[in-house]
Amino acid sequence: MPFWISIILVLIVIAYFPLFLEAVVIFLISDLMFGIPEAKFANYVFVSSTTVFILLIIFELLKNKIKFYS
């Protein structure tokens, strides 16, 4: 699955479920298996897992600020 489709699916799931840490674990395993050092990221291997972790923190902070009415 392409990286951008995975990120879109994870964003939807993070928005729906509270504290979805499984996304970080899935992307960490993906980086461990398929990650290569990227020159544009200073030879950093864990780009996708770091991105998902930062997005998880941002979404959790936003979900705490926004009231959801059902």
LUMTI-200679 format. One record per residue (C-alpha): residue number from 1; residue in one letter; chain; x, y, z. Coordinates in Angstrom, 1 decimal. Example, Ala and Ser with C-alpha at 12.3 -4.5 7.8 and 13.67 -1.06 7.14 Angstrom:
2
R:1:A:A:12.3:-4.5:7.8 $
R:2:S:A:13.7:-1.1:7.1 $
***
This chain:
70
R:1:M:A:0.0:0.0:0.0 $
R:2:P:A:1.4:3.4:-0.9 $
R:3:F:A:2.6:5.6:2.0 $
R:4:W:A:0.0:8.4:1.4 $
R:5:I:A:-2.9:6.0:1.4 $
R:6:S:A:-1.7:4.6:4.7 $
R:7:I:A:-1.4:8.0:6.2 $
R:8:I:A:-4.9:9.0:5.1 $
R:9:L:A:-6.3:5.8:6.7 $
R:10:V:A:-4.4:6.3:9.9 $
R:11:L:A:-5.7:9.9:10.1 $
R:12:I:A:-9.3:8.7:9.9 $
R:13:V:A:-8.7:6.0:12.5 $
R:14:I:A:-6.9:8.3:14.9 $
R:15:A:A:-9.7:10.8:14.6 $
R:16:Y:A:-12.3:8.1:15.4 $
R:17:F:A:-10.6:6.0:18.2 $
R:18:P:A:-9.1:7.4:21.4 $
R:19:L:A:-5.3:7.2:21.6 $
R:20:F:A:-4.7:4.8:18.7 $
R:21:L:A:-1.1:3.8:19.5 $
R:22:E:A:-1.3:0.8:17.2 $
R:23:A:A:-0.8:3.1:14.3 $
R:24:V:A:2.6:4.1:15.6 $
R:25:V:A:3.5:0.4:16.2 $
R:26:I:A:2.4:-0.5:12.7 $
R:27:F:A:4.5:2.2:11.1 $
R:28:L:A:7.5:1.5:13.3 $
R:29:I:A:7.4:-2.1:12.1 $
R:30:S:A:7.0:-0.9:8.5 $
R:31:D:A:10.0:1.4:8.9 $
R:32:L:A:12.1:-1.4:10.5 $
R:33:M:A:11.3:-3.7:7.6 $
R:34:F:A:11.3:-1.4:4.6 $
R:35:G:A:12.9:1.9:5.8 $
R:36:I:A:16.0:3.2:4.1 $
R:37:P:A:18.0:6.3:5.0 $
R:38:E:A:16.5:9.3:3.2 $
R:39:A:A:19.0:12.0:2.1 $
R:40:K:A:16.3:14.6:2.3 $
R:41:F:A:15.6:13.8:5.9 $
R:42:A:A:19.3:13.7:7.0 $
R:43:N:A:19.6:9.9:6.6 $
R:44:Y:A:16.8:9.3:9.1 $
R:45:V:A:15.1:5.9:8.7 $
R:46:F:A:12.0:6.3:10.9 $
R:47:V:A:10.3:9.0:8.9 $
R:48:S:A:6.8:7.5:8.7 $
R:49:S:A:6.6:6.3:12.3 $
R:50:T:A:7.8:9.7:13.5 $
R:51:T:A:5.2:11.4:11.3 $
R:52:V:A:2.4:9.3:12.6 $
R:53:F:A:3.5:9.8:16.2 $
R:54:I:A:3.5:13.6:15.8 $
R:55:L:A:0.1:13.4:14.1 $
R:56:L:A:-1.2:11.3:16.9 $
R:57:I:A:-0.1:13.9:19.5 $
R:58:I:A:-1.6:16.7:17.5 $
R:59:F:A:-4.9:14.9:17.0 $
R:60:E:A:-5.2:14.0:20.7 $
R:61:L:A:-4.6:17.6:21.7 $
R:62:L:A:-7.2:18.8:19.2 $
R:63:K:A:-9.7:16.2:20.3 $
R:64:N:A:-9.3:17.3:23.9 $
R:65:K:A:-10.0:20.9:22.9 $
R:66:I:A:-13.0:20.2:20.6 $
R:67:K:A:-16.3:19.0:22.2 $
R:68:F:A:-18.1:16.3:20.2 $
R:69:Y:A:-21.8:16.3:20.6 $
R:70:S:A:-23.8:13.1:19.7 $
***
